[in-house]
Amino acid sequence: MVAALRCLYKHAVADGYIDADKNPAAKVPKPRRQPSNRRGLADQRIEEIINVASSTGNDPVLDSLLIRLHLETACRRGAAINLRRMDLDPDQCLIMLREKGGIYRWQPVTPTLMAHLIEHSNARGSLEPQSHLLRYLDGHPITKRRYDTLWSRVCEHLPWADQQDVSTHWLRHTTLTWVERNFGLAVAQAYAGHQTTNDNLTTTTYIRASLHEVATALAAMTGEYHPMALSTE
């Protein structure tokens, strides 16, 4: 609420409705953001979410695809919504993620997920390179509302998810926690698409994980072959 009022008065000052020195919101300190309660979920909890997504609602195929996409890539909701047909690279099993801040990056996916994405695109009319890939049954591109209804349904069927306000971002936490524990921080950062911003640590330039290392982590997590994964022999 405080942040919303500060924003409102900021625009009022910018539009000339009040003077900057008479802005009452400027004198109110912004409250400290509370720590997030999001965390990685246990395998059993993930299985329960998948079961709800794949057996309820008016489009279980779409919902199951969304859950798998976010678990494999740890992408944010906006990246999935912005996915285009042209963003699929079937030969290398990569998809282009268009994320916040204008960041574009390639992310490995399993051959199984790639096949499902292509099948979904063909079945729902996303055939032009620039067209949105993920679509409703009627062919319209999905919006944030699809996620709202999906998680509302999950929370309706799973009381623990409702109590903890589980959302798409919990899937991101789940995947990145597993990657960090098994492949280290550098690979987890690359998997998440995080940018290294600490200028005092110049060595971070040399310890950035490669796309091949991200693919190796994906292959280990899913137990499925990836063409870019490093050999473990």
N, C-alpha and C positions, 0 to 999 in steps of 0.2 A: 504494500500500500504506500509506504513512504517513497519507494523508488518511483512509483507511478505518479505521485503528486509532484515530486521533484522534476520529472520529465514534463508534466503539464505546465508547471510554472516556467520551466526553461523555454518552452515554445511560446509562452505568453510574453516573455521578455524579448525573444527574437522577433515576434510579430509586433512589438511596440505597444502592447496593452498595458504593461507596467514597466517601471524603471528597474534596472538591475539591482540598485541599492535598496529597493523596496520588495524584493523577492523574499517572502517569508520562508520558502522551502530551502533557500540557501543556508539558513541558519540551523537547519535540522540535520544532525549527523546521520549519515547513511548507516543503517544497522548492519552488523557483521553477518555475512552469509553463513548459514548453518552448514555444518559438514554433511555431505551427501550420505544417505544410508544405502546407496546402491552397492552391490557386491556381486561376485561371481556366484552362480547357482550350482547346486549339486546336480549330478547326472539324473537322479530320480526326479528332481523338480523340472528339469528341462524336458524329460520324457513326458511328464504330466502336461506341460504346456503344449508340446507337440500333439499329444493325444486330443486335447481340446480343439486345437486349431484344425486338425485333420478330420474331425468328426462332428463338428457343430457349425452353425452359420449357413449362409446362403451360397458360399463359395469356398469350400474347404481346400480346393486345389490352389487357389490364390494364396490363402492364408498359410498353408503349409510351405509354399514356395517362399513367402516372405520370411518365415521363421528360419528356414534353411539358409536363405541368402544372408541374413544378419548373423547367424551363428558361424557360417564359414568365413565371412569377410570382416565381421565386426564393424560394418559400416553404419553410419548414422541414417536416420529415417530419410532425411532429405536426399541422400545419395541414391537410395533405392527409388524414390519418386522421380528423380532426374535421370534415371538410367534410360539410355536410348538404344535402339537396335544397332546403331553404328558403334556402340561401346563394347560390343562382344568381339573377342578374338578367339574363335574356336580352336584354331591350330595350336595356340600356346596356352589355352585355357586361362585367359585373362579377361577381366572386365575393367572398363574405365569408370572410376568413381568420381563424380563431380560433387565436391563437398563445399562446406561453408568457407568463406574467405576466398572464393575463386580458385580453390586448389583442385587440380585434376591429377589423378594418379592411377596407375594400373595396379590391380589387385588379383592375385591368383584365386581361382575357384576350381573345384573338382570337375572332372569330365562329366560326372552325373549331374551336377548342378548346371553346367553349361548346356547339357542336352535338354534339361527341363526348361531353361530360360528360352532356348530356341524354339522348343515345342510350344511354349506359352505364347511367344511372339507370333508364331505362324497361326496358331489357333484363334488368336484374338485380334488379328488384323494389324499388328504392328510390323509392317513390312517395309516401310520407307526408312532410309538410314536415320533421319532426324526424328522419327516418331517415338513417342514414349513407349517403353517396352512393357511395363507392368500395367495391366488393364483389367477392368471389371468384365463380367460376362457380356455386358452390352457393348463392349469395345471402347468405352470411355477410359482415359487414363486414371489411375488411382490418385487419390489425394491423401492428405493427412487424416481425413475422416475415416479411411479404411483402418488405419492403425487404432483410432479411438474405439471403433466398434469391435475390433479384434481383441484389444486388451480389456475392454468392458466385459466381453464374453468370457475371457480367461478368468477374470476376477469373479465373475458370477459363478463359475464352476469350481474354482479353487479358492477357498477362503483364505489360505495363507498368502496368496498373491494379492488378494484384495486388501488384507491387513497391511501388507508391506508396500502397496502401490507399485507393483512390478510393471515395468514398461519395456519398450524395445531396447532402451539403453542398458538394461540389465543383461541382455544377451551380449552386448558389446563388452561389458565388464567380465562376463563369464569367459568369453573367448580369449580376451587379452590377458586375463589372470592366468589361464592355462598356458598360454604362449610364454609369458614372462617366467613362470615357474620352471618350464621345461627347456626354454631356449634362450633365456636371458633378457635383460632390459633392452638392449639394442634391437633385437628382433621384434620385441613387443612394440617398441616405438615405431618401427617401420611398418609393422602389421596394422597399427592404429592410424598411420598417416600423420603422426605427430612430427612437428618441425622442431629441430634442435635450435634453441635460442640463446643458450648460455655462451656469450662471447668469451668468457674467461677460460673456458675449456676448449682450447683450439684442437685438442686431440679428438673431439667429437666428429670432426671432419673425416677422420680416418677409421672410426669405429662404427659408422653407420652400416646397418645391415642391408644386404642386397636383396633384390627381388627373388633371387634364387633361394636365399635363406628363408624368406617368407614362404615361398612355395614348399620348402622342405618342412617347415613347421605345420603348414596346412596338411601335407601328406601324412605326417605323423599323427596329427589330431584326428583326421578322418579315416585313416587306414586305407586311403585310396591313392593310386598312382597320380603323380602330376608330372608333365613333361619337363618342367623347369626345375624340379627338385634336385638337390645335390645327391649324388650317390652316397649311400651309407655303408657301402661295402669296404 
